C-alpha cells in the first residue's frame, strides 16, 4: 500500500481549503466595491441615505465587536481551560447574566432607540412650498410629471441640489418599488394608493434608481436617473419641460416629424406642440437628451434607437410597444427627429 501517495493527496486536499485570511480579504473587496459613484446605500449623497448608512455601520461595528469577543472567549477556553482550573462558585452564572443577557439587552435597546430616531427623521417630509414631482410606475418604465408643469418625461427626475423634493408615487398596474440607494430608502407603490417620499441631494450629480419590487419579465430593466443640479439649472430644465418641443431645423428632421405625427407613433406617444398627443407610452418631447432607451435597457444612441423603433421586442422582450411598420427609407429621418428633441 502506497502511504506516500495517500499522504500527498491528503496534503494537497488540505491546501485547497479556504483560509480565514482569504475570507477576510474577500470581505474587504466586497466593501471596497461600495466606494466610488456606485449606486450603493453605503455611498450616500443625500440626507436620507446618510441616516441609513450610519445605522448600517453602527450595526456592523457592533457585530464585529461581538465577533471579536466570542473569538477571544473561545480562544481562552481552548488554551487556558485545559488544565484543572478551579472556578469559584457563582462566577459562571454572573458571567452568563452579564455577557449573555445584560449586555445584549443594552445594545438592543440602544440600537432600537437609534432606529426610531432615524425612522422619525425619514418620515419628516418637506414643507408645503417644496417642489413636488409625481411618479407613476408602469410595466416597465417610470412616468414623471411636475406640479404646475404641463409636460412630462420618463425615467428621469430632476431635482435642485440641497432642497427637499416631495415625491408622490402611484402605480398604473402591478406593485413596484421606488428606490434611489444613494438618496433615500425604498418606498413601495401599491395599487389604489398614493404613497409619498422625498429626495434631497447634498451634491450635484446623477444617481441611479431602480424598481426594488419584482414586477415581471423586465423588472431588471426598470431603472431611472435622478439628476441633482443647481437651482438655476433646475428652473431652466423645468421651463423647457413646460414649453413646446424643439421644432425641426433640417429637412430630415421635418420629414421625421411628419412620419411621427402621421404614422403609428402618435397613437401612443406625445410630443408637445404637435398633433401627437398619445398617453399610452412615454412623452417623447425631450427624447434626444434622455440617458437611456427603455428605462435603462440600452444606451440612447442612433443605432439602438433605430432598433427600438423597428422592433423593441428584440431589445426589451415583453414591453408594451409592438413592432412598428416603419418604411426603411423613413427610419433615418425618424431617428434624426427624435434625437433632435432635447
Secondary structure by P-SEA (a helix, b strand, c coil): ccaaaaaaaaaaaaaacccaaaaaaaaaaaaaaaccccccccccccaaaaaaaaaaaaaaaaaaaaaaaaaaaaaaaacccccccccccaaaaaaaaacccaaaaaaaaaaaaaaaaaaaaaacccccccbbbbbbbcccbbbbbccccccccccbbbbbccbbbbbbbbbcccbbbbbccccccbbbbbccbbbbbbcccccbbbbbbbbccccccccccbbbbbbbbcaaaaaaaaaaaaccccccccaaaaaaaaaaaacccccccccccccccccccccccccccccccccccccccaaaaaaaaacccccccccccccccccccaaaaaaaaaaacc
